């Protein structure tokens, strides 16, 4: 757990220092790009995550329908 804390701390320090360096070099204009890409990345991740869950559920539904059709063919 202590190692995980250090990893998160190093990530936060790297992000903060990177943002500060960009702000010093380019000014506020680049901050807009950072925020836009951050929001886009956040929504893209969750769209992919929920898309994967939806596809898995859909596949499970299709497989269950195929299994029920095969069972009906065996019974007749």
ZIWOVEN-V913703 format. One record per helix or strand of 2 or more residues. SS is the DSSP state (H for helix, E for strand). FROM is the first residue (numbers start at 1). TO is the last residue. If there is no record, write none. Layout:
ss	from	to
SS	FROM	TO
SS	FROM	TO
This chain:
ss	from	to
H	2	26
H	29	75
